[in-house]
Amino acid sequence: MSVKYLLDENIDPEYRVQLLYHQSDLVVLMVGDEGVPPKGTKDPEILCWCEDNNFILVTNNRRSMPVHLSDHTAEGRHILGILTIRLNADMG
């Protein structure tokens, strides 16, 4: 099974470029790409999509995502993982 990441719409697309540059066999999609949730999709729906499609979510949403994740797991659901990054973090 290959590692698959879904970057939320607030993540700089350069993260995808850098991830694929360093490990080209990854699957890295962004919200709004063809075949994934469109931009503007609510976080709970994105969590469900990630669960259904075996993606790890990459987000900068450290404020409300823990609440959405708690609700998601309270419904008996799961997700492979969520990576949170700071928007002002250096990519280097």
C-alpha positions in Angstrom: 0.0 0.0 0.0 1.5 3.4 -1.0 1.3 6.4 1.3 -1.4 8.8 0.1 -1.8 12.4 1.3 -4.6 14.9 0.8 -3.5 18.5 1.3 -6.3 20.8 2.4 -6.9 23.9 0.3 -5.0 26.2 2.7 -1.7 24.4 2.3 0.8 25.9 -0.1 1.0 23.8 -3.3 4.7 23.9 -3.0 4.4 21.3 -0.3 3.2 18.8 -2.9 6.0 19.8 -5.3 8.6 19.2 -2.5 7.1 15.9 -1.3 7.0 14.5 -4.8 10.5 15.8 -5.5 11.9 13.9 -2.5 9.8 10.8 -2.9 8.2 10.5 -6.3 6.2 7.3 -5.5 3.9 9.2 -3.0 0.4 10.0 -3.9 -0.2 13.7 -3.0 -3.5 15.3 -4.0 -5.0 18.6 -3.0 -8.6 19.5 -2.1 -10.0 20.9 -5.4 -8.1 18.4 -7.6 -10.1 16.2 -9.9 -11.5 13.2 -8.1 -11.2 14.6 -4.6 -13.5 16.9 -2.5 -13.9 20.4 -4.1 -12.6 23.6 -2.5 -15.0 24.7 0.2 -15.9 21.2 1.4 -16.5 21.2 5.1 -13.9 19.5 7.3 -16.1 16.6 8.5 -16.8 15.6 4.9 -13.0 15.7 4.1 -12.4 13.4 7.1 -15.0 11.0 5.7 -13.4 11.1 2.2 -9.9 10.5 3.7 -11.3 7.5 5.6 -13.1 6.1 2.6 -10.1 6.5 0.3 -7.2 5.7 2.8 -5.6 9.1 2.7 -3.7 11.0 5.4 -4.9 14.5 5.7 -2.4 17.4 5.8 -3.8 20.6 7.2 -2.9 23.7 9.1 -6.2 23.7 10.9 -5.1 23.2 14.5 -8.0 25.0 16.0 -11.1 23.2 14.8 -9.8 20.0 13.3 -9.3 18.3 16.7 -13.0 18.9 17.4 -14.0 17.4 14.0 -11.7 14.4 14.6 -13.3 13.8 18.0 -16.8 13.9 16.5 -15.6 11.6 13.6 -14.3 9.0 16.0 -17.3 9.3 18.3 -19.4 8.1 15.4 -17.3 4.9 15.3 -15.2 6.2 12.3 -11.5 6.4 11.9 -8.8 8.0 9.7 -5.3 6.9 8.9 -3.8 10.1 10.2 -3.8 13.9 10.3 -0.6 15.9 9.9 -0.8 19.5 11.0 1.8 22.0 9.9 2.3 25.7 10.6 1.8 27.9 7.6 4.9 29.9 8.5 7.1 26.8 8.8 10.2 26.7 6.7 10.1 23.9 4.0 13.9 23.6 4.0 
